[in-house]
Amino acid sequence: MQGGEIAGFFEKMVKGACGLLFNAPIDMLIERRIRRDLPALRHAQFCGLHLLASEALAATLNQEARSIAPRRILAINDAINGAYALFLDELFEGTTAHFTPYAHFEGSKVSRELYGFWKSRAEGLAPGDEYDFVDEFADRLGMQGRFRWLEDPGPWTIKEHLADRKEGTTNPALLSEKAPAAVMYLIGALRRFAGLTKTRIREIAFEIAVLGRSGLDYASPAQQYSLNSLPGETFSGLQLMCLMYVGFKRVEPGFHCTRSIARPSRCSRPACDGIAMLLTVAEFRSRVRGALPGLVRDLQNLTGRYGSAEAQAWQESFAAVDTMFSAPSFRMRMSTSAAGVG
């Protein structure tokens, strides 16, 4: 590194340590409240925090950075990241082991002290008390005098309302058109997961969810994605969405997806009116066994796909799914599970 690069690197390290000091104890309060009050977000929260923890660990273990960074800065970063790792392991009730790599660091004792202090003071806070954690952490880390508080600038002018911001599925109409392909992928996911444990299914579903944070291209049929949990295979974006959906439904039957692959938007054709393409397992099996041609016709009217080859593929696939639902692993949930058609 040249002189200017070294100065810039050290400035970045100091700012990073101050940012970690400010954010970590307050983020812990926020994430605990989300976990407690918004159970619908538990899957997204787990994936997001797991990714952040993995990124923090990768930066912590970067040997090149550790070889040139000031020991004092390293000690601060290690201690705070370790405390946050302890918080995550407890937040997710022992299902993670984020603290294990930090347990061998010199600052592991300080990490435990920081988290212990945070736990002892985290209840019954008044508005604004959360910022006291920053000063308390700074005292324990020897950082007082290394930063200063700025005055609150007052109210901000709202330039954009969140309600006007486009989020989630960027093209719901296209997703609805993909319904026939989604049927095949959902059936494939059911077959894939039929012989797997919940732990294995959860591993696959969570990896897809983390991958999806940067977006999945469900418009393209290209097999452009790969998973560490399923080595040697490639998948399309829509295929991964179906795998994730079925995976979460298998490990958490109460999982709710606001933009369900199993229930795309009702199409605009008059023939679609009143057709609900989300069936309980019992309803699905009844129609497959007693009214399969009618079920296929409903799906054709919904999708506008009337080809004989496609109709035959649906009939064969639905019969296969009916057989799968006869397995003992599905019988226990027969009254509450749903079979997505379309």
ZAMARGU-4260 file (C-alpha; in steps of 0.2 Angstrom, whole numbers, plus 5000, padded with zeros to 4 digits):
<rodrens>
0) 5000/5000/5000 | 5005/5018/4997 | 5005/5031/5010 | 4988/5038/5005 | 4980/5021/5004
5) 4986/5016/5021 | 4979/5032/5028 | 4962/5029/5019 | 4963/5011/5026 | 4965/5016/5044
10) 4952/5029/5042 | 4940/5016/5036 | 4944/5005/5050 | 4941/5018/5063 | 4925/5023/5056
15) 4920/5005/5055 | 4923/5002/5073 | 4913/5018/5078 | 4899/5012/5067 | 4899/4995/5074
20) 4899/5002/5092 | 4884/5013/5088 | 4874/5000/5078 | 4877/4984/5087 | 4868/4986/5104
25) 4854/4996/5096 | 4851/4983/5082 | 4850/4970/5095 | 4835/4978/5103 | 4827/4980/5086
30) 4830/4962/5081 | 4823/4956/5097 | 4807/4966/5096 | 4805/4960/5078 | 4807/4942/5083
35) 4795/4944/5098 | 4781/4955/5089 | 4782/4950/5071 | 4783/4931/5070 | 4778/4932/5051
40) 4795/4939/5048 | 4805/4925/5057 | 4811/4917/5041 | 4817/4933/5033 | 4825/4939/5049
45) 4834/4922/5051 | 4841/4923/5033 | 4845/4941/5034 | 4855/4940/5050 | 4863/4924/5045
50) 4870/4933/5030 | 4876/4948/5040 | 4884/4937/5053 | 4893/4927/5039 | 4899/4943/5031
55) 4905/4950/5048 | 4915/4933/5051 | 4923/4933/5034 | 4929/4951/5037 | 4935/4946/5055
60) 4945/4932/5048 | 4953/4941/5034 | 4971/4938/5037 | 4978/4952/5026 | 4967/4965/5035
65) 4972/4958/5052 | 4990/4958/5048 | 4990/4977/5045 | 4976/4983/5056 | 4979/4991/5073
70) 4978/4978/5087 | 4966/4990/5096 | 4954/4992/5082 | 4954/4973/5080 | 4951/4970/5098
75) 4936/4982/5097 | 4929/4974/5082 | 4931/4956/5088 | 4923/4960/5105 | 4908/4968/5097
80) 4905/4955/5084 | 4907/4942/5097 | 4894/4950/5108 | 4882/4951/5093 | 4885/4933/5088
85) 4881/4928/5106 | 4865/4938/5104 | 4860/4929/5088 | 4863/4912/5095 | 4851/4915/5109
90) 4839/4924/5098 | 4837/4909/5087 | 4836/4898/5103 | 4852/4888/5100 | 4849/4883/5081
95) 4865/4893/5076 | 4883/4893/5082 | 4889/4910/5077 | 4899/4913/5092 | 4910/4897/5090
100) 4923/4905/5080 | 4925/4920/5091 | 4926/4909/5107 | 4945/4907/5102 | 4949/4925/5101
105) 4957/4935/5115 | 4942/4946/5116 | 4930/4932/5119 | 4929/4937/5138 | 4925/4955/5133
110) 4911/4949/5121 | 4903/4939/5135 | 4904/4954/5147 | 4896/4966/5134 | 4882/4954/5130
115) 4879/4950/5148 | 4878/4969/5152 | 4866/4971/5137 | 4855/4958/5143 | 4854/4965/5161
120) 4848/4982/5155 | 4838/4978/5139 | 4821/4977/5148 | 4810/4992/5153 | 4819/5005/5143
125) 4812/5022/5141 | 4813/5031/5124 | 4830/5036/5121 | 4838/5025/5134 | 4845/5014/5120
130) 4858/5026/5116 | 4865/5024/5133 | 4871/5007/5128 | 4883/5015/5116 | 4892/5025/5129
135) 4892/5010/5141 | 4900/4999/5127 | 4912/5013/5124 | 4917/5013/5142 | 4920/4995/5142
140) 4930/4995/5126 | 4941/5011/5130 | 4933/5021/5116 | 4927/5036/5126 | 4934/5051/5119
145) 4936/5043/5102 | 4919/5050/5096 | 4906/5063/5099 | 4888/5064/5099 | 4879/5076/5087
150) 4864/5086/5090 | 4848/5080/5083 | 4845/5090/5067 | 4826/5090/5070 | 4812/5084/5059
155) 4816/5078/5041 | 4806/5082/5025 | 4798/5067/5018 | 4803/5065/5000 | 4796/5048/4996
160) 4782/5038/5004 | 4785/5020/5006 | 4768/5016/5001 | 4772/5023/4983 | 4788/5012/4982
165) 4787/4996/4971 | 4792/4981/4981 | 4791/4963/4981 | 4786/4954/4965 | 4791/4966/4951
170) 4779/4958/4938 | 4764/4949/4946 | 4756/4947/4929 | 4771/4937/4922 | 4771/4926/4938
175) 4753/4922/4935 | 4757/4917/4917 | 4771/4905/4924 | 4758/4895/4933 | 4759/4879/4923
180) 4778/4879/4924 | 4776/4882/4943 | 4765/4867/4944 | 4778/4856/4938 | 4791/4863/4949
185) 4780/4862/4964 | 4777/4844/4960 | 4796/4841/4958 | 4799/4850/4975 | 4787/4838/4984
190) 4796/4823/4976 | 4813/4830/4981 | 4808/4834/4999 | 4798/4818/5002 | 4813/4808/5008
195) 4822/4822/5017 | 4822/4827/5035 | 4816/4844/5041 | 4833/4850/5045 | 4839/4846/5027
200) 4824/4854/5020 | 4826/4870/5031 | 4844/4871/5025 | 4839/4871/5007 | 4825/4883/5009
205) 4835/4896/5019 | 4849/4896/5007 | 4837/4900/4993 | 4829/4914/5004 | 4847/4921/5006
210) 4851/4920/4988 | 4834/4929/4984 | 4839/4944/4994 | 4847/4950/4978 | 4833/4945/4967
215) 4828/4929/4957 | 4824/4930/4939 | 4808/4920/4937 | 4805/4927/4919 | 4820/4917/4912
220) 4820/4898/4910 | 4839/4898/4910 | 4846/4886/4923 | 4857/4900/4930 | 4857/4897/4949
225) 4867/4885/4960 | 4865/4880/4978 | 4879/4874/4990 | 4866/4863/4998 | 4862/4854/4982
230) 4879/4853/4973 | 4881/4848/4955 | 4864/4855/4950 | 4858/4871/4942 | 4840/4879/4943
235) 4830/4893/4936 | 4823/4907/4946 | 4805/4900/4946 | 4811/4883/4951 | 4820/4890/4966
240) 4805/4900/4971 | 4795/4884/4971 | 4808/4874/4980 | 4808/4888/4994 | 4789/4889/4995
245) 4787/4870/4997 | 4802/4869/5009 | 4795/4882/5021 | 4778/4874/5020 | 4785/4857/5025
250) 4795/4864/5039 | 4783/4877/5045 | 4765/4873/5039 | 4759/4890/5045 | 4772/4899/5034
255) 4763/4913/5024 | 4769/4920/5007 | 4760/4936/5003 | 4763/4933/4984 | 4760/4914/4984
260) 4766/4904/4969 | 4752/4892/4973 | 4739/4906/4971 | 4743/4918/4957 | 4732/4932/4952
265) 4715/4928/4945 | 4716/4931/4926 | 4706/4943/4917 | 4696/4931/4906 | 4678/4929/4911
270) 4679/4910/4911 | 4690/4912/4926 | 4678/4920/4937 | 4675/4911/4953 | 4689/4898/4951
275) 4699/4896/4966 | 4715/4887/4962 | 4721/4884/4980 | 4714/4867/4986 | 4715/4858/5002
280) 4724/4841/5001 | 4707/4832/5003 | 4699/4843/4989 | 4713/4840/4978 | 4713/4822/4980
285) 4694/4821/4978 | 4695/4830/4961 | 4710/4820/4955 | 4701/4804/4959 | 4683/4808/4954
290) 4684/4824/4942 | 4701/4825/4935 | 4696/4831/4918 | 4686/4845/4926 | 4701/4850/4936
295) 4712/4850/4920 | 4699/4861/4911 | 4698/4873/4925 | 4717/4875/4925 | 4716/4877/4906
300) 4703/4891/4907 | 4714/4899/4921 | 4730/4899/4911 | 4723/4899/4893 | 4734/4884/4888
305) 4723/4871/4879 | 4736/4860/4871 | 4732/4841/4873 | 4750/4837/4877 | 4750/4849/4892
310) 4733/4842/4898 | 4740/4825/4898 | 4755/4830/4907 | 4744/4838/4920 | 4734/4823/4922
315) 4749/4812/4924 | 4757/4824/4937 | 4742/4826/4947 | 4740/4807/4949 | 4758/4806/4954
320) 4755/4820/4968 | 4739/4811/4974 | 4750/4795/4976 | 4763/4805/4986 | 4749/4812/4997
325) 4745/4795/5002 | 4762/4793/5011 | 4762/4792/5030 | 4772/4809/5031 | 4757/4818/5023
330) 4743/4810/5032 | 4745/4819/5049 | 4743/4836/5041 | 4729/4831/5029 | 4716/4842/5037
335) 4727/4858/5036 | 4739/4856/5022 | 4736/4864/5005 | 4740/4858/4988 | 4744/4872/4976
340) 4737/4870/4959 | 4744/4883/4947
</rodrens>
